[in-house]
Amino acid sequence: MIKLESPTGDLLRAAVPHGASGSRYFAAFNAGKRSIVVDLKQPDGVALARELAAQCDVVVENFRPGVMHKLGLGYAALAAANPAQVYCSISGFGQTGPMQDWPAYAPIAHALSGFDHVFTQAQENDGAPPIAAIQIADVLTGAFAFGAVQSALIARYRTGRGDYVDATLLEAAMALVTGDLQMPQIETNTRITTFKAVRARDGYVMPVILTDKAFEALADVVDPTLRGDPRFTTRERAKHFPELRAAIERWTSRHDARHCQETLMAAGVPCARYATLDDVLDEPQLHALGAFATLEDASGAFVVNNAPFRFGNADRGIRGGAPALGEHTRHVLTDLLGADTNRLADWLARNVIA
């Protein structure tokens, strides 16, 4: 994968936390990529980018709508040179409509999609919107774009034609409230069931009681008298969830979170403790799955996420660390374009590449 950067580099290169070799935040998202620097403010830089794109199966861009078209690097221009190419644009609000030119980041998408509203309504606090500590829409949009690009590639192998993919942060965030979006469209006094944590002796745990089987297994562990309580029959349980939650908490509050998790899980009750990031890094299940890749920088070894899926016949593990800015410029241009020493020297002298 080739990452084309401006002479000043990706903004994430300055993101915390930092190791001695640079941003580990940047490393987590860019390990294994090849970085090249091309100045798209210069006509020759645009021409070079167009030449590179013609050699690629997939092009992904996340400029504001219209920017790539004005540069002469939009889908129509690139597809004319390479009709089999899959071109993916990722933006806040898409390529059309009254919001298309609005700037967007994940917290904007969370707010406008209704996600924050649903999330806030479920909290037992003063009703203030949640703080966007995790950029959910960014990651989710990338995942949807990834799936769409793979689908387009399958179609290409069947038809020989590429396609254009338009993925938006707004619609990705809306996917998180798919069920909730039905609530204002129908008259009802019933709310969608919300799962709530219960207190353990040293933290909290999340039991999920959806089926009668899980409820009966839970009752056997925490309080067998719950089985015969008319408030907790199949039809009545959702109405009396606060009372059920209190009954569960009378048991969980006497035990450590890990004990609650392991005891209830062993009984067939879905239950998880609230793990810290230190817990996640040490989780045996994740290590058994090969969920982490180990990288090195000047500060030492550190781990990053591998892709959250596996193949039966291919290795999806990350190879190589995060690229330095422009580290692979010469190699990529030589490899893909056959650029010779004179051509490289000319581009460098005129700051078209770096």
Backbone hydrogen bonds in HBPLUS format (Angstrom, degrees):
<---DONOR---> <-ACCEPTOR-->    atom                        ^
c    i                          cat <-CA-CA->   ^        H-A-AA   ^      H-
h    n   atom  resd res      DA  || num        DHA   H-A  angle D-A-AA Bond
n    s   type  num  typ     dist DA aas  dist angle  dist       angle   num
A0034-ARG N   A0001-MET O   2.86 MM  33  6.17 161.2  1.89 163.2 169.2     1
A0003-LYS N   A0034-ARG O   2.68 MM  31  5.78 174.1  1.68 158.7 160.2     2
A0036-ILE N   A0003-LYS O   2.98 MM  33  6.23 163.3  2.01 154.7 155.3     3
A0005-GLU N   A0036-ILE O   2.83 MM  31  6.12 169.7  1.84 166.9 170.5     4
A0038-VAL N   A0005-GLU O   3.11 MM  33  6.37 153.5  2.18 165.8 173.5     5
A0009-GLY N   A0006-SER O   2.95 MM   3  5.10 147.0  2.06 106.3 116.7     6
A0013-ARG N   A0010-ASP O   3.03 MM   3  5.70 162.9  2.06 117.5 123.1     7
A0014-ALA N   A0011-LEU O   3.05 MM   3  5.93 169.0  2.07 123.5 127.0     8
A0015-ALA N   A0012-LEU O   3.01 MM   3  4.91 163.9  2.04 105.0 110.2     9
A0024-ARG N   A0017-PRO O   2.90 MM   7  5.88 156.3  1.96 151.1 159.1    10
A0019-GLY N   A0022-GLY O   2.77 MM   3  5.28 170.5  1.78 157.5 154.2    11
A0022-GLY N   A0019-GLY O   3.16 MM   3  5.28 167.1  2.18 108.7 112.6    12
A0027-ALA N   A0023-SER O   3.13 MM   4  6.37 153.0  2.21 132.7 140.5    13
A0028-ALA N   A0024-ARG O   2.92 MM   4  6.07 149.5  2.02 141.2 147.6    14
A0029-PHE N   A0026-PHE O   3.19 MM   3  5.51 132.6  2.42 103.9 115.3    15
A0030-ASN N   A0026-PHE O   3.00 MM   4  6.02 127.8  2.28 146.4 161.5    16
A0030-ASN N   A0027-ALA O   3.29 MM   3  5.10 139.1  2.47  93.5 104.7    17
A0031-ALA N   A0027-ALA O   2.99 MM   4  5.26 128.8  2.26 148.9 145.0    18
A0033-LYS N   A0030-ASN O   3.14 MM   3  5.69 163.9  2.17 137.7 138.2    19
A0032-GLY N   A0321-GLY O   3.14 MM 289  5.60 169.4  2.15 123.4 121.8    20
A0328-HIS N   A0035-SER O   2.84 MM 293  5.37 149.4  1.93 156.3 163.3    21
A0354-ALA N   A0037-VAL O   3.30 MM 317  5.23 140.4  2.46 125.5 126.5    22
A0039-ASP N   A0352-VAL O   2.89 MM 313  5.31 166.5  1.91 152.0 154.3    23
A0042-GLN N   A0039-ASP O   3.27 MM   3  5.91 166.3  2.29 114.0 117.8    24
A0045-GLY N   A0042-GLN O   2.87 MM   3  5.06 127.0  2.15 103.3 118.4    25
A0046-VAL N   A0042-GLN O   3.05 MM   4  6.49 151.7  2.14 155.3 163.6    26
A0047-ALA N   A0043-PRO O   2.93 MM   4  6.20 160.0  1.97 149.3 155.1    27
A0048-LEU N   A0044-ASP O   2.94 MM   4  6.06 148.8  2.04 135.8 144.2    28
A0049-ALA N   A0045-GLY O   2.92 MM   4  6.19 156.7  1.98 145.5 151.6    29
A0050-ARG N   A0046-VAL O   2.91 MM   4  6.17 154.3  1.97 150.1 157.2    30
A0051-GLU N   A0047-ALA O   3.00 MM   4  6.22 150.7  2.08 141.4 149.5    31
A0052-LEU N   A0048-LEU O   2.90 MM   4  6.22 153.9  1.97 150.5 157.6    32
A0053-ALA N   A0049-ALA O   2.87 MM   4  6.06 164.2  1.89 150.1 154.4    33
A0054-ALA N   A0050-ARG O   3.15 MM   4  6.32 146.5  2.27 142.2 149.6    34
A0055-GLN N   A0052-LEU O   2.90 MM   3  5.49 154.4  1.97 115.8 123.9    35
A0056-CYS N   A0053-ALA O   2.99 MM   3  5.14 165.2  2.02 112.1 116.9    36
A0086-VAL N   A0057-ASP O   2.93 MM  29  6.28 170.2  1.94 159.5 161.2    37
A0059-VAL N   A0086-VAL O   2.94 MM  27  6.43 152.9  2.01 155.2 162.8    38
A0088-CYS N   A0059-VAL O   2.75 MM  29  6.12 165.7  1.77 165.2 170.3    39
A0061-GLU N   A0088-CYS O   2.90 MM  27  6.39 157.2  1.95 164.6 172.0    40
A0090-ILE N   A0061-GLU O   2.89 MM  29  6.26 160.7  1.92 159.3 165.5    41
A0067-VAL N   A0064-ARG O   3.16 MM   3  5.90 166.2  2.18 141.9 146.1    42
A0070-LYS N   A0066-GLY O   2.96 MM   4  6.15 159.5  2.01 151.8 156.7    43
A0071-LEU N   A0067-VAL O   3.06 MM   4  6.34 144.3  2.19 145.8 156.0    44
A0073-LEU N   A0068-MET O   2.71 MM   5  4.90 153.5  1.77 166.2 158.0    45
A0072-GLY N   A0069-HIS O   2.99 MM   3  5.08 147.4  2.10 100.5 110.9    46
A0078-LEU N   A0074-GLY O   3.08 MM   4  6.32 167.7  2.09 158.9 162.4    47
A0079-ALA N   A0075-TYR O   2.73 MM   4  5.72 160.4  1.76 158.1 164.2    48
A0080-ALA N   A0076-ALA O   3.16 MM   4  6.18 140.4  2.32 135.3 144.0    49
A0081-ALA N   A0078-LEU O   3.11 MM   3  5.34 128.6  2.39  99.5 111.9    50
A0082-ASN N   A0078-LEU O   2.90 MM   4  6.13 143.6  2.03 144.6 156.3    51
A0085-GLN N   A0082-ASN O   3.03 MM   3  5.61 166.9  2.04 124.3 127.3    52
A0162-GLY N   A0083-PRO O   2.80 MM  79  5.82 158.3  1.84 146.8 141.8    53
A0087-TYR N   A0163-ASP O   2.96 MM  76  6.37 164.3  1.99 164.3 168.5    54
A0165-VAL N   A0087-TYR O   2.76 MM  78  6.10 162.3  1.79 159.4 163.6    55
A0089-SER N   A0165-VAL O   2.80 MM  76  6.19 162.5  1.83 169.6 169.7    56
A0167-ALA N   A0089-SER O   2.91 MM  78  6.20 169.6  1.92 171.2 173.8    57
A0091-SER N   A0167-ALA O   3.07 MM  76  6.56 157.6  2.12 158.6 164.8    58
A0169-LEU N   A0091-SER O   2.93 MM  78  6.39 146.1  2.04 145.2 156.1    59
A0170-LEU N   A0092-GLY O   3.08 MM  78  5.98 160.9  2.12 158.3 159.5    60
A0100-GLN N   A0097-GLY O   3.20 MM   3  5.51 168.4  2.22 116.1 119.4    61
A0102-TRP N   A0099-MET O   2.88 MM   3  5.33 164.4  1.91 122.9 128.3    62
A0108-ILE N   A0105-TYR O   2.98 MM   3  5.41 127.8  2.26 112.8 126.5    63
A0109-ALA N   A0105-TYR O   3.18 MM   4  6.56 158.4  2.23 155.5 162.0    64
A0110-HIS N   A0106-ALA O   2.85 MM   4  6.13 158.7  1.89 159.7 166.7    65
A0111-ALA N   A0107-PRO O   3.08 MM   4  6.19 155.0  2.14 139.2 144.9    66
A0112-LEU N   A0108-ILE O   2.99 MM   4  6.20 171.7  2.00 157.5 159.1    67
A0113-SER N   A0109-ALA O   3.00 MM   4  5.73 144.0  2.14 144.7 151.6    68
A0116-ASP N   A0110-HIS O   3.12 MM   6  5.58 164.8  2.14 140.8 137.4    69
A0118-VAL N   A0114-GLY O   3.04 MM   4  6.32 164.6  2.07 158.0 160.2    70
A0119-PHE N   A0115-PHE O   2.92 MM   4  6.11 164.8  1.94 153.7 158.8    71
A0120-THR N   A0116-ASP O   2.80 MM   4  5.86 158.5  1.85 146.2 152.1    72
A0121-GLN N   A0117-HIS O   2.99 MM   4  6.18 160.1  2.03 148.9 153.9    73
A0122-ALA N   A0119-PHE O   3.25 MM   3  5.42 135.6  2.46  98.0 109.5    74
A0123-GLN N   A0120-THR O   3.03 MM   3  5.35 159.1  2.07 111.7 118.4    75
A0133-ALA N   A0131-ILE O   2.88 MM   2  5.75 125.8  2.18 113.1  96.9    76
A0136-ILE N   A0134-ILE O   2.88 MM   2  5.57 132.3  2.11 107.9  93.3    77
A0139-VAL N   A0135-GLN O   3.46 MM   4  6.84 166.2  2.48 156.3 158.0    78
A0140-LEU N   A0136-ILE O   2.91 MM   4  6.06 172.1  1.92 164.8 167.5    79
A0141-THR N   A0137-ALA O   2.88 MM   4  5.80 160.8  1.92 144.6 150.0    80
A0142-GLY N   A0138-ASP O   3.18 MM   4  6.38 157.6  2.24 141.9 148.0    81
A0143-ALA N   A0139-VAL O   3.00 MM   4  6.32 148.3  2.10 145.0 154.0    82
A0144-PHE N   A0140-LEU O   2.91 MM   4  6.25 160.7  1.95 155.2 159.5    83
A0145-ALA N   A0141-THR O   2.83 MM   4  6.00 161.3  1.86 151.6 157.5    84
A0146-PHE N   A0142-GLY O   2.87 MM   4  6.00 153.8  1.94 142.5 149.9    85
A0147-GLY N   A0143-ALA O   3.06 MM   4  6.36 160.2  2.10 148.3 152.3    86
A0148-ALA N   A0144-PHE O   2.92 MM   4  6.19 160.1  1.96 151.2 157.0    87
A0149-VAL N   A0145-ALA O   2.85 MM   4  6.03 159.9  1.89 154.2 159.4    88
A0150-GLN N   A0146-PHE O   3.05 MM   4  6.32 158.7  2.09 149.3 154.7    89
A0151-SER N   A0147-GLY O   3.04 MM   4  6.31 155.8  2.10 146.3 152.8    90
A0152-ALA N   A0148-ALA O   2.92 MM   4  6.20 155.6  1.98 148.4 155.3    91
A0153-LEU N   A0149-VAL O   2.89 MM   4  6.17 147.4  2.00 146.5 155.7    92
A0154-ILE N   A0150-GLN O   3.00 MM   4  6.32 151.1  2.09 146.7 153.9    93
A0155-ALA N   A0151-SER O   3.05 MM   4  6.39 160.5  2.09 148.7 153.7    94
A0156-ARG N   A0152-ALA O   2.89 MM   4  6.13 146.4  2.00 140.5 150.5    95
A0157-TYR N   A0153-LEU O   2.99 MM   4  6.28 153.7  2.06 148.2 153.7    96
A0158-ARG N   A0154-ILE O   3.22 MM   4  6.54 134.7  2.44 139.3 151.2    97
A0158-ARG N   A0155-ALA O   3.11 MM   3  5.12 131.7  2.36  94.3 107.7    98
A0159-THR N   A0155-ALA O   2.84 MM   4  6.02 149.6  1.93 151.2 160.2    99
A0160-GLY N   A0156-ARG O   2.52 MM   4  4.66 149.6  1.60 135.5 143.4   100
A0172-ALA N   A0168-THR O   3.15 MM   4  6.28 153.7  2.22 141.9 149.7   101
A0173-ALA N   A0169-LEU O   2.94 MM   4  6.12 161.9  1.97 153.0 157.0   102
A0174-MET N   A0170-LEU O   3.04 MM   4  6.29 148.3  2.14 141.4 150.8   103
A0175-ALA N   A0171-GLU O   3.09 MM   4  6.34 135.0  2.30 138.2 148.7   104
A0175-ALA N   A0172-ALA O   3.13 MM   3  5.19 131.5  2.38  95.5 108.3   105
A0176-LEU N   A0173-ALA O   3.08 MM   3  5.51 150.9  2.16 108.5 116.8   106
A0177-VAL N   A0174-MET O   2.94 MM   3  5.40 156.1  2.00 113.0 120.5   107
A0181-LEU N   A0177-VAL O   2.94 MM   4  6.01 139.8  2.11 150.4 159.3   108
A0182-GLN N   A0179-GLY O   3.07 MM   3  5.77 163.2  2.10 118.2 123.4   109
A0183-MET N   A0180-ASP O   3.01 MM   3  5.49 150.6  2.09 113.0 121.2   110
A0185-GLN N   A0182-GLN O   3.04 MM   3  5.32 148.9  2.14 109.4 119.1   111
A0186-ILE N   A0183-MET O   3.47 MM   3  5.84 171.8  2.48 115.4 115.5   112
A0198-VAL N   A0205-VAL O   2.90 MM   7  5.58 163.0  1.93 163.0 168.6   113
A0205-VAL N   A0198-VAL O   2.94 MM   7  5.58 158.3  1.98 159.0 166.2   114
A0200-ALA N   A0203-GLY O   2.78 MM   3  5.07 172.5  1.78 130.1 131.7   115
A0201-ARG N   A0255-HIS O   2.72 MM  54  5.18 170.5  1.73 147.1 144.2   116
A0274-TYR N   A0204-TYR O   3.35 MM  70  6.14 145.1  2.48 157.0 149.5   117
A0206-MET N   A0272-ALA O   2.74 MM  66  5.25 158.5  1.79 151.1 158.4   118
A0272-ALA N   A0206-MET O   3.14 MM  66  5.25 146.7  2.25 119.8 128.8   119
A0208-VAL N   A0270-PRO O   2.96 MM  62  5.51 159.4  2.00 150.7 152.3   120
A0215-PHE N   A0211-THR O   3.03 MM   4  6.34 157.1  2.09 146.8 153.4   121
A0216-GLU N   A0212-ASP O   2.87 MM   4  6.09 164.1  1.90 155.3 158.8   122
A0217-ALA N   A0213-LYS O   3.05 MM   4  6.22 158.0  2.10 145.7 151.8   123
A0218-LEU N   A0214-ALA O   2.88 MM   4  6.06 153.4  1.96 146.0 153.8   124
A0219-ALA N   A0215-PHE O   2.86 MM   4  6.14 162.9  1.89 154.2 158.1   125
A0220-ASP N   A0216-GLU O   3.07 MM   4  6.29 155.5  2.13 144.7 150.8   126
A0221-VAL N   A0218-LEU O   3.00 MM   3  5.30 131.5  2.24 103.7 116.5   127
A0222-VAL N   A0218-LEU O   2.88 MM   4  6.11 171.8  1.88 169.6 169.0   128
A0223-ASP N   A0219-ALA O   2.91 MM   4  4.92 141.4  2.06 123.4 135.7   129
A0226-LEU N   A0223-ASP O   3.02 MM   3  5.87 168.3  2.03 128.5 132.3   130
A0227-ARG N   A0224-PRO O   3.27 MM   3  5.93 155.7  2.33 115.7 120.5   131
A0229-ASP N   A0226-LEU O   3.18 MM   3  5.13 159.9  2.22 104.0 110.1   132
A0232-PHE N   A0229-ASP O   3.00 MM   3  5.72 161.2  2.04 122.4 128.0   133
A0237-ARG N   A0233-THR O   2.95 MM   4  5.61 140.9  2.10 162.3 164.1   134
A0239-LYS N   A0236-GLU O   3.11 MM   3  5.48 122.1  2.46 107.5 121.4   135
A0240-HIS N   A0236-GLU O   3.28 MM   4  6.52 140.5  2.45 149.5 160.6   136
A0240-HIS N   A0237-ARG O   3.12 MM   3  5.25 131.4  2.37  98.9 111.9   137
A0243-GLU N   A0240-HIS O   3.11 MM   3  5.53 121.9  2.47 107.3 120.6   138
A0244-LEU N   A0240-HIS O   3.08 MM   4  6.44 157.8  2.13 152.4 159.4   139
A0245-ARG N   A0241-PHE O   2.73 MM   4  5.91 163.7  1.76 161.8 166.1   140
A0246-ALA N   A0242-PRO O   3.01 MM   4  6.22 153.6  2.08 140.8 147.4   141
A0247-ALA N   A0243-GLU O   3.02 MM   4  6.29 150.9  2.10 143.1 150.8   142
A0248-ILE N   A0244-LEU O   2.92 MM   4  6.24 158.0  1.96 154.1 159.9   143
A0249-GLU N   A0245-ARG O   2.93 MM   4  6.13 158.6  1.97 148.5 154.7   144
A0250-ARG N   A0246-ALA O   3.07 MM   4  6.30 136.5  2.27 140.1 150.2   145
A0251-TRP N   A0248-ILE O   3.01 MM   3  5.53 140.0  2.18 109.0 119.4   146
A0252-THR N   A0248-ILE O   2.96 MM   4  6.28 170.3  1.97 155.8 157.3   147
A0253-SER N   A0249-GLU O   2.93 MM   4  5.51 160.1  1.97 138.2 143.3   148
A0254-ARG N   A0251-TRP O   3.12 MM   3  5.71 160.2  2.16 115.9 122.2   149
A0255-HIS N   A0252-THR O   2.96 MM   3  5.34 167.6  1.98 118.0 121.6   150
A0260-CYS N   A0256-ASP O   2.97 MM   4  6.31 158.1  2.02 154.6 161.2   151
A0261-GLN N   A0257-ALA O   2.93 MM   4  6.17 163.9  1.95 153.5 157.5   152
A0262-GLU N   A0258-ARG O   2.96 MM   4  6.14 171.8  1.96 153.3 155.0   153
A0263-THR N   A0259-HIS O   2.87 MM   4  5.87 162.5  1.90 151.0 156.3   154
A0264-LEU N   A0260-CYS O   3.00 MM   4  5.97 169.4  2.01 150.0 153.5   155
A0265-MET N   A0261-GLN O   2.93 MM   4  5.89 160.5  1.96 147.4 153.9   156
A0266-ALA N   A0262-GLU O   3.00 MM   4  5.94 154.3  2.07 135.9 143.2   157
A0267-ALA N   A0263-THR O   3.14 MM   4  6.36 135.0  2.35 135.8 147.5   158
A0267-ALA N   A0264-LEU O   3.07 MM   3  5.00 127.3  2.35  93.7 107.9   159
A0269-VAL N   A0264-LEU O   2.79 MM   5  5.02 162.5  1.82 150.5 144.7   160
A0268-GLY N   A0265-MET O   2.99 MM   3  5.06 153.3  2.06 102.5 111.2   161
A0279-ASP N   A0276-THR O   3.02 MM   3  5.01 115.8  2.45  93.5 108.9   162
A0280-VAL N   A0276-THR O   2.97 MM   4  6.36 153.7  2.04 147.7 155.1   163
A0281-LEU N   A0277-LEU O   3.00 MM   4  6.24 158.3  2.05 146.4 151.0   164
A0282-ASP N   A0278-ASP O   3.25 MM   4  6.48 136.4  2.45 138.4 149.2   165
A0282-ASP N   A0279-ASP O   3.07 MM   3  5.20 131.4  2.31  98.3 111.6   166
A0283-GLU N   A0279-ASP O   2.95 MM   4  5.95 108.1  2.48 141.9 160.2   167
A0283-GLU N   A0280-VAL O   3.18 MM   3  5.05 158.7  2.23 101.2 107.7   168
A0287-HIS N   A0283-GLU O   3.26 MM   4  6.64 155.1  2.33 150.8 158.1   169
A0288-ALA N   A0284-PRO O   2.84 MM   4  6.06 150.1  1.93 149.6 158.4   170
A0289-LEU N   A0285-GLN O   3.04 MM   4  6.31 139.4  2.21 140.9 151.3   171
A0291-ALA N   A0286-LEU O   2.96 MM   5  5.27 173.5  1.97 161.4 159.4   172
A0290-GLY N   A0287-HIS O   3.13 MM   3  5.02 147.9  2.24  95.8 105.5   173
A0306-ASN N   A0291-ALA O   2.76 MM  15  5.29 166.4  1.78 145.0 142.9   174
A0293-ALA N   A0304-VAL O   2.86 MM  11  5.42 158.3  1.91 153.6 160.3   175
A0304-VAL N   A0293-ALA O   2.90 MM  11  5.42 151.7  1.98 151.6 161.0   176
A0295-LEU N   A0302-PHE O   2.72 MM   7  5.42 171.3  1.72 177.0 175.6   177
A0302-PHE N   A0295-LEU O   2.94 MM   7  5.42 153.6  2.01 142.6 146.6   178
A0297-ASP N   A0300-GLY O   3.01 MM   3  5.32 156.1  2.07 135.7 142.5   179
A0300-GLY N   A0297-ASP O   2.89 MM   3  5.32 158.8  1.94 115.7 122.8   180
A0327-GLU N   A0324-ALA O   3.00 MM   3  5.11 163.0  2.03 131.8 127.9   181
A0329-THR N   A0326-GLY O   3.23 MM   3  5.27 172.4  2.24 112.1 114.2   182
A0332-VAL N   A0328-HIS O   2.88 MM   4  5.93 175.2  1.89 165.5 166.6   183
A0333-LEU N   A0329-THR O   3.09 MM   4  6.19 170.7  2.10 155.6 158.5   184
A0334-THR N   A0330-ARG O   2.96 MM   4  6.03 150.4  2.04 146.7 155.2   185
A0335-ASP N   A0331-HIS O   2.79 MM   4  5.87 160.1  1.83 149.7 156.1   186
A0336-LEU N   A0332-VAL O   2.78 MM   4  5.76 173.4  1.79 155.8 157.9   187
A0337-LEU N   A0333-LEU O   3.11 MM   4  5.24 140.1  2.27 116.0 127.9   188
A0339-ALA N   A0333-LEU O   3.19 MM   6  5.76 171.0  2.20 132.9 130.4   189
A0338-GLY N   A0334-THR O   2.98 MM   4  4.47 128.4  2.26 109.8 118.9   190
A0344-LEU N   A0340-ASP O   3.04 MM   4  6.29 166.1  2.06 158.5 162.6   191
A0345-ALA N   A0341-THR O   2.92 MM   4  6.04 161.5  1.96 148.9 154.3   192
A0346-ASP N   A0342-ASN O   2.97 MM   4  6.16 151.7  2.05 143.9 151.3   193
A0347-TRP N   A0343-ARG O   3.04 MM   4  6.33 164.3  2.07 152.2 155.6   194
A0348-LEU N   A0344-LEU O   2.93 MM   4  6.15 162.7  1.96 152.8 158.1   195
A0349-ALA N   A0345-ALA O   2.90 MM   4  6.01 157.9  1.95 145.7 151.8   196
A0350-ARG N   A0346-ASP O   3.16 MM   4  6.36 145.2  2.29 144.5 152.6   197
A0352-VAL N   A0347-TRP O   2.90 MM   5  5.00 153.9  1.97 153.9 151.8   198
A0351-ASN N   A0348-LEU O   3.07 MM   3  4.92 162.6  2.10 103.8 108.3   199
